[in-house]
Amino acid sequence: MAAGDSVTAIATVLGRSRTTIYTEVKRGSVVQIRQGKARLIYVADSGQLTYEQRLGSFNTMKLGSIESFILWVEEKVFKEHWSFDAAVGYAKRQCIFARNEMVCTKTLYNYLHQGLLGVKAIDLSLVVRRSMRKSIVRKHKRELGQSIELRDATIETRKEFGHWELDTVQFHIAI
């Protein structure tokens, strides 16, 4: 790649989304004065430093730093058949772990579905029993014509063809 390549070309070569490349360029751009003019120039070291500073600013996947909590939860699930929610609630209430040594129930389930835990979905009875698909409620079911009670009074005379009622069930008695 040569300097000045388009973001699309860079994304194609690296196998990344264009948005990822735009984000990196924005993160690593610094103002430099060249020939008396201020210009935005991409500097990889600046982008890396900005990225590393940002890592601590939000909750990234912190499996490594909460290993003791994860092992404790897995033990409760396997030996005592607890749910993730019960384990997290108990740990919070009993102050077994500090807040930064734990993750919430939702994060545990995310780790479960990503295959990052020793626990599998089959080990948690409610995960297996519950369907993740949402039920579809149809608002407008197709109506199949008018009710027989709402028919016109002229039909009762049965003078017109097609306004007759009859049963088509035959009954045979075997002797």
N, C-alpha and C positions, 0 to 999 in steps of 0.2 A: 504494500500500500504506500502510496506517495502522499505527501502533505497536500491537502486541498481536495482529497477525495470526498465524495458526497457521503452523507450519513447513511443513505440506502446502500451504497457500495460497501461501506465499512461493516454495516449490519449483516449484509449477505456473506461477506468473507468470514466474519466471526461467528456466524450462525446465531445471532441475537436479534431481538426486536429493535426496531428503529427507536422506540421510546427509551429503551435502555441506553442506547448510544447518545441520544439527546440529553438524558439525565446525566450521564458521565461527562459530557462536554460542558454542560452547565455547571456541574460540581467542580470541574477542574479549570474553569476559565478564570483568569486573573487579568487585572488591568496593568498593562505595561506601556511605557512611553517609548515609542520608536520614532525617530526623526521628528521629534517635537509634537507628535500626535499620540493621544491616548487610544490604545487598541486593546480589545479583549483577545487574549492569547490562551490557548489550552496548554496547561502544564500538568503532566501526569502526576508528579509528586504532590502538587497542590490538591488534585482530585483525590488521591489516596489518603492524604492527611485529613481532608474534610470527611471522607467516608469513615475513617477510623474514629474521628471525634463523634460522629453521628451514631455509631454503633451503641454507645452507652446511653443514648437519649431515649430509646424506646425498648420495649420488651421483645428482644429477638429470641430465637429458640435457644433456651438455656438448659438443655438437657444435661450438659456436663456439670454445671454448677449446682444442680438440684438432684444429683444422683442418689443421695441418701433418702430424700423424700420419695423418689420414684421407687426405690427398692422397698421402702416401708409400705407404700401403696400396693405394690405387687404382692407383698406378703399378706396384707389384709385381704386382698381379692382372692388369692389362692387358698389360704388357710381358713379364713373366717367368712368367705363369700360376701364380702362387702362390695358395695358399688363405689365408683369413683367419688360420687357426691358425698356418700357417708364418710369415706376416708378423709376427704378434704375438710368437711365440716368438723369432724372429730379432731383433726390435727389443729385446726384454727381455734376451736373451743378450748382444747387442753394446752394450747401453746407449745406443742411438741417441736415445731419448727418455726423459725423466724419467717416473716412475710416474704423476704427476698429469697428464701430457700424453698419456696413452694410455688406451684402454679394453680390456677383455678380449674374447676371441673371441666369446663369447655376445652381448655388447652389439653388436659389429659385425654379427652375423647379425640381431639385432633391428632395427638401423638399416636393414639390407638389406631386410628384409621390410616395414618401414614406408615404404620408398621414399625414404629420406633420403640415400642415397649415390649417387655417380655410377656405381657398379657395379650391375649387375642380376643376378638369379639365373641367367640364361642364361650369364653370363660365368664363373660358377663351375661347373665340370663336375660336382662331387660333389653340389651342391645340386640340380641338374637330374636327376641319376641316382638319387638316393635318394628313396624315398617317405617322406613325413612321417607317413603313416597307420601305425598299429601293427597288426601282424598279429593276428588273432583266433584263439586256440587254443581249440577247443571241448573241454571236459573230458569230457563224456559224449556220445559219439556214439551215435546210436540203433542198437541191435543188431537185426539182421534175423533173429530166430529162432535156434533151436539149430543147432549144427553137425550135419551128416549122420552123423558118427561117433558122436554121442551119442543116436541114435534108439533106440527100444525094440526088443528082440529079436523081438517078435511081428510086427513089420513085415516082417521078412525072409521070413516064410512066404507073404506076398502073398495071403492068403485073403480079406482085407477089401478092399472097393472103395476105390480112391484111393491104394493103396500100390503102384502099379506104376510102373516106370520105362520110358521109351521115348525114342527119338530121333525128332525131327520133320524131320530133314534128308533130302531126297531127292537121289539122285545119278543123273543121266541121262548115258548115253554116246551121243554123236552119232557115227553111222557114215557 
